[in-house]
Amino acid sequence: MKTTNILGTSFGLVLIAASIAMTGCASTQSSALGLHTKAHSAGGVQVQAVQLAKTSDGLLVSGSVGRLVGYGNSPYHHLDVEIVAASGAVLAHKATSFSPNPIRHSPRVRSHSKYAVKFPELPPTGSVVRVTVHPTLLSACQN
Ligand SMILES: [Zn+2]
């Protein structure tokens, strides 16, 4: 596991360095649960944080999103949160909104919105929790 983690982290850092803030990929690991997290920003929405917590009834995925240049034209987005096994198979998927939506704009404060979604089972060790910005209305999500 350690070797894979190191490679994954390096790859994520390269992606961060190579991408402009508009659209980026970030990859980190949550060693406590043996899970990785991945965040895909799009459409002027940046996934700022992906936090994992084990609860009495499964896994809680939460975090925050912020707005980037380009957000103003398309304020309706939601997040697709997926559990991806080490084999690449998608084990679970949930679409969720963030609040407040649209993300507030403040010239003084770096405002952000929050999201949280629960999965009924703790994913197997080595799984990836992937949070992707889906630039459409939640009600229009076909996933
Ligand atoms: Zn979606």
py3Dmol code that shows the C-alpha trace and the ligand (Angstrom):
import py3Dmol

protein = """\
ATOM      1  CA  MET A   1       0.000   0.000   0.000  1.00  0.00           C
ATOM      2  CA  LYS A   2       2.750   2.459   0.907  1.00  0.00           C
ATOM      3  CA  THR A   3       4.368   2.304  -2.515  1.00  0.00           C
ATOM      4  CA  THR A   4       1.088   2.930  -4.295  1.00  0.00           C
ATOM      5  CA  ASN A   5       0.328   5.861  -2.002  1.00  0.00           C
ATOM      6  CA  ILE A   6       3.640   7.565  -2.712  1.00  0.00           C
ATOM      7  CA  LEU A   7       3.193   7.182  -6.455  1.00  0.00           C
ATOM      8  CA  GLY A   8      -0.371   8.445  -6.305  1.00  0.00           C
ATOM      9  CA  THR A   9       0.615  11.510  -4.316  1.00  0.00           C
ATOM     10  CA  SER A  10       3.459  12.394  -6.678  1.00  0.00           C
ATOM     11  CA  PHE A  11       1.160  12.036  -9.641  1.00  0.00           C
ATOM     12  CA  GLY A  12      -1.364  14.317  -7.980  1.00  0.00           C
ATOM     13  CA  LEU A  13       1.263  16.963  -7.310  1.00  0.00           C
ATOM     14  CA  VAL A  14       2.360  16.899 -10.934  1.00  0.00           C
ATOM     15  CA  LEU A  15      -1.247  17.397 -11.990  1.00  0.00           C
ATOM     16  CA  ILE A  16      -1.654  20.320  -9.611  1.00  0.00           C
ATOM     17  CA  ALA A  17       1.528  21.932 -10.899  1.00  0.00           C
ATOM     18  CA  ALA A  18       0.497  21.388 -14.498  1.00  0.00           C
ATOM     19  CA  SER A  19      -3.015  22.733 -14.225  1.00  0.00           C
ATOM     20  CA  ILE A  20      -4.234  26.286 -13.970  1.00  0.00           C
ATOM     21  CA  ALA A  21      -6.743  27.045 -11.247  1.00  0.00           C
ATOM     22  CA  MET A  22      -9.716  26.912 -13.620  1.00  0.00           C
ATOM     23  CA  THR A  23      -9.788  23.151 -13.860  1.00  0.00           C
ATOM     24  CA  GLY A  24      -7.670  20.996 -11.654  1.00  0.00           C
ATOM     25  CA  CYS A  25      -7.185  17.602 -10.183  1.00  0.00           C
ATOM     26  CA  ALA A  26      -5.987  17.052  -6.674  1.00  0.00           C
ATOM     27  CA  SER A  27      -5.177  13.754  -5.093  1.00  0.00           C
ATOM     28  CA  THR A  28      -4.491  13.105  -1.468  1.00  0.00           C
ATOM     29  CA  GLN A  29      -4.772  10.207   0.882  1.00  0.00           C
ATOM     30  CA  SER A  30      -6.557   9.762   4.129  1.00  0.00           C
ATOM     31  CA  SER A  31      -4.262   7.335   5.858  1.00  0.00           C
ATOM     32  CA  ALA A  32      -6.470   6.806   8.876  1.00  0.00           C
ATOM     33  CA  LEU A  33      -9.104   4.943   6.862  1.00  0.00           C
ATOM     34  CA  GLY A  34      -6.786   3.566   4.169  1.00  0.00           C
ATOM     35  CA  LEU A  35      -8.688   5.524   1.537  1.00  0.00           C
ATOM     36  CA  HIS A  36      -7.595   8.029  -1.068  1.00  0.00           C
ATOM     37  CA  THR A  37      -9.444  11.142  -2.109  1.00  0.00           C
ATOM     38  CA  LYS A  38      -9.567  12.825  -5.474  1.00  0.00           C
ATOM     39  CA  ALA A  39     -11.109  16.132  -6.387  1.00  0.00           C
ATOM     40  CA  HIS A  40     -11.959  17.344  -9.869  1.00  0.00           C
ATOM     41  CA  SER A  41     -12.802  21.003 -10.213  1.00  0.00           C
ATOM     42  CA  ALA A  42     -14.740  22.290 -13.214  1.00  0.00           C
ATOM     43  CA  GLY A  43     -16.904  25.097 -14.500  1.00  0.00           C
ATOM     44  CA  GLY A  44     -15.522  27.718 -12.163  1.00  0.00           C
ATOM     45  CA  VAL A  45     -16.120  25.614  -9.064  1.00  0.00           C
ATOM     46  CA  GLN A  46     -13.117  24.452  -7.100  1.00  0.00           C
ATOM     47  CA  VAL A  47     -13.307  21.503  -4.752  1.00  0.00           C
ATOM     48  CA  GLN A  48     -11.275  22.877  -1.858  1.00  0.00           C
ATOM     49  CA  ALA A  49     -11.433  19.994   0.551  1.00  0.00           C
ATOM     50  CA  VAL A  50     -12.501  16.373   0.757  1.00  0.00           C
ATOM     51  CA  GLN A  51     -12.723  15.039   4.281  1.00  0.00           C
ATOM     52  CA  LEU A  52     -13.545  11.489   5.236  1.00  0.00           C
ATOM     53  CA  ALA A  53     -14.935  10.391   8.539  1.00  0.00           C
ATOM     54  CA  LYS A  54     -16.009   7.008   9.750  1.00  0.00           C
ATOM     55  CA  THR A  55     -19.385   7.157  11.423  1.00  0.00           C
ATOM     56  CA  SER A  56     -21.466   4.602  13.265  1.00  0.00           C
ATOM     57  CA  ASP A  57     -23.444   3.961  10.085  1.00  0.00           C
ATOM     58  CA  GLY A  58     -20.866   4.230   7.328  1.00  0.00           C
ATOM     59  CA  LEU A  59     -18.711   6.875   5.737  1.00  0.00           C
ATOM     60  CA  LEU A  60     -19.244  10.613   5.803  1.00  0.00           C
ATOM     61  CA  VAL A  61     -17.686  12.599   2.968  1.00  0.00           C
ATOM     62  CA  SER A  62     -17.675  16.341   3.495  1.00  0.00           C
ATOM     63  CA  GLY A  63     -15.802  19.435   2.463  1.00  0.00           C
ATOM     64  CA  SER A  64     -16.058  22.779   0.818  1.00  0.00           C
ATOM     65  CA  VAL A  65     -16.156  24.308  -2.629  1.00  0.00           C
ATOM     66  CA  GLY A  66     -15.177  27.776  -3.732  1.00  0.00           C
ATOM     67  CA  ARG A  67     -15.718  29.874  -6.798  1.00  0.00           C
ATOM     68  CA  LEU A  68     -13.141  30.606  -9.449  1.00  0.00           C
ATOM     69  CA  VAL A  69     -12.994  32.868 -12.456  1.00  0.00           C
ATOM     70  CA  GLY A  70     -15.667  31.722 -14.879  1.00  0.00           C
ATOM     71  CA  TYR A  71     -18.168  30.741 -12.223  1.00  0.00           C
ATOM     72  CA  GLY A  72     -20.439  33.735 -12.720  1.00  0.00           C
ATOM     73  CA  ASN A  73     -21.819  32.583 -16.037  1.00  0.00           C
ATOM     74  CA  SER A  74     -22.957  29.197 -14.853  1.00  0.00           C
ATOM     75  CA  PRO A  75     -23.927  29.214 -11.195  1.00  0.00           C
ATOM     76  CA  TYR A  76     -25.791  25.899 -11.224  1.00  0.00           C
ATOM     77  CA  HIS A  77     -23.597  22.983 -10.357  1.00  0.00           C
ATOM     78  CA  HIS A  78     -23.611  19.944  -8.145  1.00  0.00           C
ATOM     79  CA  LEU A  79     -21.105  17.355  -7.029  1.00  0.00           C
ATOM     80  CA  ASP A  80     -20.840  13.723  -7.994  1.00  0.00           C
ATOM     81  CA  VAL A  81     -19.296  11.750  -5.157  1.00  0.00           C
ATOM     82  CA  GLU A  82     -18.087   8.304  -6.129  1.00  0.00           C
ATOM     83  CA  ILE A  83     -16.426   5.429  -4.350  1.00  0.00           C
ATOM     84  CA  VAL A  84     -13.979   3.791  -6.737  1.00  0.00           C
ATOM     85  CA  ALA A  85     -12.365   0.467  -5.894  1.00  0.00           C
ATOM     86  CA  ALA A  86      -8.656  -0.137  -6.435  1.00  0.00           C
ATOM     87  CA  SER A  87      -9.673  -2.123  -9.535  1.00  0.00           C
ATOM     88  CA  GLY A  88     -11.323   0.969 -10.992  1.00  0.00           C
ATOM     89  CA  ALA A  89     -14.899  -0.223 -10.526  1.00  0.00           C
ATOM     90  CA  VAL A  90     -17.342   2.351  -9.207  1.00  0.00           C
ATOM     91  CA  LEU A  91     -18.774   0.898  -6.017  1.00  0.00           C
ATOM     92  CA  ALA A  92     -21.156   3.692  -5.164  1.00  0.00           C
ATOM     93  CA  HIS A  93     -22.252   7.048  -6.489  1.00  0.00           C
ATOM     94  CA  LYS A  94     -24.186   9.876  -4.989  1.00  0.00           C
ATOM     95  CA  ALA A  95     -25.000  13.256  -6.423  1.00  0.00           C
ATOM     96  CA  THR A  96     -25.232  16.046  -3.906  1.00  0.00           C
ATOM     97  CA  SER A  97     -25.663  19.761  -3.814  1.00  0.00           C
ATOM     98  CA  PHE A  98     -23.665  22.226  -1.785  1.00  0.00           C
ATOM     99  CA  SER A  99     -24.945  25.014   0.359  1.00  0.00           C
ATOM    100  CA  PRO A 100     -25.341  27.862  -0.157  1.00  0.00           C
ATOM    101  CA  ASN A 101     -25.861  27.421  -3.892  1.00  0.00           C
ATOM    102  CA  PRO A 102     -24.923  29.460  -5.833  1.00  0.00           C
ATOM    103  CA  ILE A 103     -21.685  30.002  -3.938  1.00  0.00           C
ATOM    104  CA  ARG A 104     -21.751  33.467  -2.428  1.00  0.00           C
ATOM    105  CA  HIS A 105     -19.510  36.120  -3.776  1.00  0.00           C
ATOM    106  CA  SER A 106     -17.794  38.448  -1.386  1.00  0.00           C
ATOM    107  CA  PRO A 107     -15.027  40.840  -2.362  1.00  0.00           C
ATOM    108  CA  ARG A 108     -13.482  40.696   1.113  1.00  0.00           C
ATOM    109  CA  VAL A 109     -13.852  37.150   2.267  1.00  0.00           C
ATOM    110  CA  ARG A 110     -12.947  34.003   0.401  1.00  0.00           C
ATOM    111  CA  SER A 111     -16.429  32.584   0.632  1.00  0.00           C
ATOM    112  CA  HIS A 112     -17.182  28.945   0.129  1.00  0.00           C
ATOM    113  CA  SER A 113     -20.043  26.498   0.289  1.00  0.00           C
ATOM    114  CA  LYS A 114     -20.198  23.207   2.122  1.00  0.00           C
ATOM    115  CA  TYR A 115     -21.264  19.740   1.147  1.00  0.00           C
ATOM    116  CA  ALA A 116     -21.711  16.475   2.958  1.00  0.00           C
ATOM    117  CA  VAL A 117     -22.867  13.065   1.818  1.00  0.00           C
ATOM    118  CA  LYS A 118     -23.130   9.746   3.603  1.00  0.00           C
ATOM    119  CA  PHE A 119     -22.449   6.272   2.324  1.00  0.00           C
ATOM    120  CA  PRO A 120     -23.931   3.342   4.227  1.00  0.00           C
ATOM    121  CA  GLU A 121     -20.789   1.212   4.064  1.00  0.00           C
ATOM    122  CA  LEU A 122     -17.120   1.865   4.709  1.00  0.00           C
ATOM    123  CA  PRO A 123     -15.303   1.259   1.393  1.00  0.00           C
ATOM    124  CA  PRO A 124     -12.556  -1.369   1.220  1.00  0.00           C
ATOM    125  CA  THR A 125      -8.998  -0.228   1.962  1.00  0.00           C
ATOM    126  CA  GLY A 126      -7.350   1.304  -1.090  1.00  0.00           C
ATOM    127  CA  SER A 127     -10.566   2.705  -2.514  1.00  0.00           C
ATOM    128  CA  VAL A 128     -10.710   6.223  -3.870  1.00  0.00           C
ATOM    129  CA  VAL A 129     -13.360   8.729  -2.876  1.00  0.00           C
ATOM    130  CA  ARG A 130     -13.746  10.920  -5.931  1.00  0.00           C
ATOM    131  CA  VAL A 131     -15.514  14.273  -5.822  1.00  0.00           C
ATOM    132  CA  THR A 132     -16.253  15.726  -9.244  1.00  0.00           C
ATOM    133  CA  VAL A 133     -17.908  19.029 -10.042  1.00  0.00           C
ATOM    134  CA  HIS A 134     -20.777  18.323 -12.440  1.00  0.00           C
ATOM    135  CA  PRO A 135     -21.668  21.574 -14.192  1.00  0.00           C
ATOM    136  CA  THR A 136     -25.403  21.031 -14.478  1.00  0.00           C
ATOM    137  CA  LEU A 137     -28.433  21.105 -12.227  1.00  0.00           C
ATOM    138  CA  LEU A 138     -28.673  18.343  -9.663  1.00  0.00           C
ATOM    139  CA  SER A 139     -32.092  17.423 -11.020  1.00  0.00           C
ATOM    140  CA  ALA A 140     -30.529  16.931 -14.455  1.00  0.00           C
ATOM    141  CA  CYS A 141     -27.884  14.489 -13.248  1.00  0.00           C
ATOM    142  CA  GLN A 142     -28.143  11.219 -15.144  1.00  0.00           C
ATOM    143  CA  ASN A 143     -25.581   9.356 -13.079  1.00  0.00           C
TER     144      ASN A 143
END
"""
ligand_1 = """\
1
ZN
Zn -24.032 14.649 -11.505
"""
view = py3Dmol.view(width=600, height=400)
view.addModel(protein, "pdb")
view.setStyle({"model": 0}, {"cartoon": {"style": "trace"}})
view.addModel(ligand_1, "xyz")
view.setStyle({"model": 1}, {"stick": {}})
view.zoomTo()
view.show()
